[in-house]
Every structure is written in structure tokens, then in C-alpha cells.
Amino acid sequence: MPLVIAGERSGVGKTTVTLTLLASLCRRGKIVQSFKVGPDYIDPMFHQHVTGRACRNLDPVLTSEAYVQECFACHIQEVDFALVEGVMGLFDGIKGTKQDSSQSPIPSPQSPIASTAHIARLLDLPVVLVIDCSRLSGSVAAIAYGYCSFDPRIKIAGVVLNRVGSDRHLSLLKDSLEPLQLPIIGVLRREDDITIPDRHLGLIPTAELPQLNAVIERLADLGDTCFDWDRLLPLLGTRDWGQGDKGDKGGFSSSKIPNPRAKIRVAVARDRAFNFYYQDNLDLLQELGAELIFWSPLEDALPKNVQGMYFGGGFPEVFAEQLAENTSAREAVKCAIVAGIPTIAECGGLMYLCEEIVDFQGKSWSMVGVLPTKSVMGGRLTLGYRRAVALQDNLLVDAGATIYGHEFHRSRLIPEPNLPLFQTYRCDSKEATGDEGWSLPMNLYASYIHMHWGACPEIPQRFLAQCMKVAF
């Protein structure tokens, strides 16, 4: 059955191990479907670069437990192997539960909601634990034993020993693990010359890495020799996984598709500055009747005759100068919004619609200017799941509605909105985090909160219903 790659903590090399496995499997000519636990956008880009298939996020906070199961079941059909990359450490998640009817309580404190362990248990999948061995030898057994025994519902199928320094080091590790009779699935030596660069929000996205193909080839070479494939291949197959209804795409009902007479033309900003999109969201838009027209605010003119616009997150602060130089695109976007074109702008998209972006060096760059505020970069990271209660009717939800999303940014708005979209709260407590988001009456939704629409297709349905009113 499919396999989960988990870490004993963040930074142990889960992504490297996952990419090494994917690269080696794809080199063998296999069709591989990957998944990522949590709200991350960047790791899935690397998965897709290797497999040629969109990676799917499994996140019960942003969606629901039922959606996670149905999405997984749908996308492992007609593939040879499936692999799930975890998030943080195996048991790292959030306390409590979502306060809605789609999320049942979790009875055990050992597997917090949205943790890798939660997903492994929800999908009944075995786990391979990645251990960073760079600063330990005999203690590896205590770590492995602790993870195996902490929650007996989680099946640890074996371990991958990462950053092993020498043959002598490996011998000490093996001797320590032998009494546990825990299979060693793989051994990766220290490879300081195989690196993927990062910056202030994590790994640098794939579109900015011209050398990435060479790195993936080296990982594939490594994967061919560092894993116990006789043990791995049976764990990765999909034929023996038989949970739930495999015919439903994440619970989306075809009866909700408005089936317009003509496709609804939606311009989607996608380039090096804007590339944070959940593939499920794009799929939903298309299933609901949208024709997605991808374009680059860095280099292109706004496509003509569009009925809606979608600006995802990304790194507009890194490309602020080039965005500012494309004045015709900025002016066209502003005119379209002022004219009433329904527009969604999340995080980086919100920043682009501001009057200016002030970068880390304190330089100001002119942006679209439809929102009377500046986006100012800073050192403070705003991070976490959010429960957001709508304070006013807007393009996507009515006043009083509750949505669940995720924030991950180092910018802030000056001034803050005087008529915010949401009152926001931490998902794992009643602690309010503040007011958030900008809106224009029924045609602009702009927020730092990233949403996954998988379990709430009424949101994109409502967006496209407004788009259908636009004539051209």
C-alpha cells in the first residue's frame, strides 16, 4: 500500500528523501502520485517537477477528514505507486478540532489534528521515519523506540538514516537499532554538494532554479543505490489500499456545477512572482465551468475579455521592481477591478493590489493601487492556521460565515483596513489574532489568508456566479 515519509522533527531531510524516492521511481518509468501533508505550496512544486503530476495537499484543517480520504482515494487510481510527504515532526500538529460539523473530534492527544500521524492513521498507511543521524549514534535506538511506541495506532514500517557520516558511523547506528528489529529502509550519506537553496519563506520555488534538473538527476542516482527496494516497493504500491469510495473527487458534487453555456474566462496570474495555488482549487474552477487563462504580471498584458481574475500567493516582494515596470499590466488590472471584474487576491496577490510594496531594503515599488495601503516587508513571520469570521458580505462568503485558512508571510499592511473582511482567531484556541482583509462591494476579495476550497465548493461557485454577470 502507499507510504508516508515522516520526520522525527523539522529539518531532518524529509523533502530530500521524498524527492530521492520520487526521482528514482520515475526513472524506472513508473507513474507516481505524490501528496503533501499540510498547507505547503513549495514542496508540492518540487514533487510535480519530478513526477509530472500535480501533488495534492492533505490537510483536514483547511478541508475535512472526509475530503482527505476522498481526495487520496481519487488520485491513487491508475498509478503504480503513491507517496505522502509529512509535515514537521511525525506528531506535530495543532490541538483541538475544527468547530464545524465536518470534523469529528480526535480521541487521542498523541496524534494532534493535521499532524503527519493524524493523516497516516486517517488513511491507514504505514510510516517510514527519517532520522537525522549527523549528531548521534547509539541514541538513534531511543529515538526510534520512542516514535514506535508513542502511539500504537501508528505503524512504523522502518527508518531512513539520513546524513550518515562514514562506514564506522553506520555500523554504530545499525548495532544500536538491531535489538528493535526495525527495518532500515534506506541510508543516505552526507551530501553537502546536493542542496536546494532557500530564503525567507522556505525553499526557492522550482521556476527560479535553472539547475534543478541536474540536482534531480543526482538524487535519482542516489536513490538507485541508497534504498532497500525489496522492502520499499511493496509498501509503495496502490493496489492493496481499499478505503472509501474511489469514485468521488474529494466530495465535490457534480450537481453543483452551473454548466454555463460558454466557459467563464478567468485570468490566473502564474509566474515566478505568483505561483501559490492548490491544484484542487484550479480543478474546481474548471469543473464549475471556468476557462483558466494563465498569464504573467511580470511580463504579459492582462488577457482581454476576462470575466474574473485570480491572484495567488508567491513572492511579489522579490520581483517588485519588475512588477512595477510592467505599468500597462498594473493599470489594466486596476481598471478591470474598478469596472467590477470579480477578483480574488490571496497574500502575494493582496500585496500586488496595494499602492506600493516596500521591500526588505526599504525601497518602495508602485503596484496596482486599488487598495489604499502599502505592503511593508519585515522580519516578523506571521504563521499559522486561522479561523476567520466574515464581518461583511463579500465576493466569497456572507457576513457571519466562518472559513478556515492559513497565513504565512513577513509583510504587514500600513495602514490596516478600516472595514476589514474578517475577525481572525487561532484554530487551536479562542485567541483572536486581529482583523484582516480588504473588500470592494461584491467584486474584490483580498486577504492574507490562503484557502483550500476542496470541502467548500460553494466558494468558487459563488465567485463564478458573479463572473457570469460580466458581459464583454
C-alpha positions, 0 to 999 in steps of 0.5 A, spaced: 500 500 500 502 507 499 507 510 504 508 516 508 515 519 509 515 522 516 520 526 520 522 525 527 522 533 527 523 539 522 529 539 518 531 532 518 531 531 510 524 529 509 523 533 502 530 530 500 528 523 501 521 524 498 524 527 492 530 521 492 524 516 492 520 520 487 526 521 482 528 514 482 521 511 481 520 515 475 526 513 472 524 506 472 518 509 468 513 508 473 507 513 474 507 516 481 502 520 485 505 524 490 501 528 496 503 533 501 501 533 508 499 540 510 498 547 507 505 547 503 505 550 496 513 549 495 514 542 496 508 540 492 512 544 486 518 540 487 514 533 487 510 535 480 517 537 477 519 530 478 513 526 477 509 530 472 503 530 476 500 535 480 501 533 488 495 534 492 495 537 499 492 533 505 490 537 510 483 536 514 484 543 517 483 547 511 478 541 508 475 535 512 477 528 514 472 526 509 475 530 503 482 527 505 480 520 504 476 522 498 481 526 495 487 520 496 482 515 494 481 519 487 488 520 485 491 513 487 487 510 481 491 508 475 498 509 478 503 504 480 505 507 486 503 513 491 507 517 496 505 522 502 510 527 504 509 529 512 509 535 515 514 537 521 515 532 526 511 525 525 506 528 531 506 535 530 500 538 529 495 543 532 490 541 538 483 541 538 478 540 532 475 544 527 468 547 530 464 545 524 460 539 523 465 536 518 470 534 523 469 529 528 473 530 534 480 526 535 480 521 541 487 521 542 492 527 544 498 523 541 496 524 534 494 532 534 489 534 528 493 535 521 499 532 524 503 527 519 500 521 524 493 524 524 493 523 516 497 516 516 492 513 521 486 517 517 488 513 511 491 507 514 498 507 511 504 505 514 510 510 516 517 510 514 521 515 519 527 519 517 532 520 522 537 525 522 543 521 524 549 527 523 549 528 531 548 521 534 549 514 534 547 509 539 541 514 541 538 513 534 535 506 538 531 511 543 529 515 538 526 510 534 523 506 540 520 512 542 516 514 535 514 506 535 511 506 541 508 513 542 502 511 539 500 504 537 495 506 532 501 508 528 505 503 524 512 504 523 514 500 517 522 502 518 527 508 518 531 512 513 538 514 516 539 520 513 546 524 513 550 518 515 557 520 516 562 514 514 562 506 514 564 506 522 558 511 523 553 506 520 555 500 523 554 504 530 547 506 528 545 499 525 548 495 532 544 500 536 537 499 532 538 491 531 535 489 538 528 493 535 528 489 529 526 495 525 527 495 518 532 500 515 529 502 509 534 506 506 541 510 508 543 516 505 550 519 506 552 526 507 551 530 501 553 537 502 554 538 494 546 536 493 542 542 496 536 546 494 537 553 496 532 557 500 530 564 503 525 567 507 519 563 506 522 556 505 525 553 499 526 557 492 520 555 488 522 550 482 521 556 476 527 560 479 532 554 479 535 553 472 539 547 475 534 543 478 534 538 473 541 536 474 540 536 482 534 531 480 538 527 476 543 526 482 538 524 487 535 519 482 542 516 482 542 516 489 536 513 490 538 507 485 543 505 490 541 508 497 534 504 498 532 497 500 527 496 494 525 489 496 522 492 502 520 499 499 516 497 493 511 493 496 509 498 501 509 503 495 504 500 491 496 502 490 493 496 489 492 493 496 489 500 499 481 499 499 478 505 503 472 509 501 469 510 495 474 511 489 469 514 485 468 521 488 473 527 487 474 529 494 466 530 495 465 535 490 458 534 487 457 534 480 450 537 481 453 543 483 456 545 477 452 551 473 454 548 466 454 555 463 453 555 456 460 558 454 466 557 459 467 563 464 474 566 462 478 567 468 485 570 468 490 566 473 496 570 474 502 564 474 509 566 474 515 566 478 512 572 482 505 568 483 505 561 483 501 559 490 495 555 488 492 548 490 491 544 484 484 542 487 482 549 487 484 550 479 480 543 478 474 546 481 474 552 477 474 548 471 469 543 473 464 549 475 465 551 468 471 556 468 476 557 462 483 558 466 487 563 462 494 563 465 498 569 464 504 573 467 504 580 471 511 580 470 511 580 463 504 579 459 498 584 458 492 582 462 488 577 457 482 581 454 475 579 455 476 576 462 470 575 466 474 574 473 481 574 475 485 570 480 491 572 484 495 567 488 500 567 493 508 567 491 513 572 492 511 579 489 516 582 494 522 579 490 520 581 483 517 588 485 521 592 481 519 588 475 512 588 477 512 595 477 515 596 470 510 592 467 505 599 468 500 597 462 499 590 466 498 594 473 493 599 470 489 594 466 488 590 472 486 596 476 481 598 471 478 591 470 477 591 478 474 598 478 469 596 472 467 590 477 471 584 474 470 579 480 477 578 483 480 574 488 487 576 491 490 571 496 497 574 500 502 575 494 496 577 490 493 582 496 500 585 496 500 586 488 493 590 489 496 595 494 499 602 492 506 600 493 510 594 496 516 596 500 521 591 500 526 588 505 531 594 503 526 599 504 525 601 497 518 602 495 515 599 488 508 602 485 503 596 484 496 596 482 493 601 487 486 599 488 487 598 495 489 604 499 495 601 503 502 599 502 505 592 503 511 593 508 516 587 508 519 585 515 522 580 519 516 578 523 513 571 520 506 571 521 504 563 521 499 559 522 492 556 521 486 561 522 479 561 523 476 567 520 469 570 521 466 574 515 464 581 518 461 583 511 458 580 505 463 579 500 465 576 493 466 569 497 462 568 503 456 572 507 457 576 513 457 571 519 460 565 515 466 562 518 472 559 513 478 556 515 485 558 512 492 559 513 497 565 513 504 565 512 508 571 510 513 577 513 509 583 510 504 587 514 499 592 511 500 600 513 495 602 514 490 596 516 483 596 513 478 600 516 472 595 514 476 589 514 473 582 511 474 578 517 475 577 525 481 572 525 482 567 531 487 561 532 484 554 530 487 551 536 484 556 541 479 562 542 485 567 541 483 572 536 489 574 532 486 581 529 482 583 523 484 582 516 482 583 509 480 588 504 473 588 500 470 592 494 462 591 494 461 584 491 467 584 486 474 584 490 476 579 495 483 580 498 486 577 504 492 574 507 489 568 508 490 562 503 484 557 502 483 550 500 476 550 497 476 542 496 470 541 502 467 548 500 465 548 493 460 553 494 466 558 494 468 558 487 461 557 485 459 563 488 465 567 485 463 564 478 456 566 479 458 573 479 463 572 473 457 570 469 454 577 470 460 580 466 458 581 459 464 583 454 
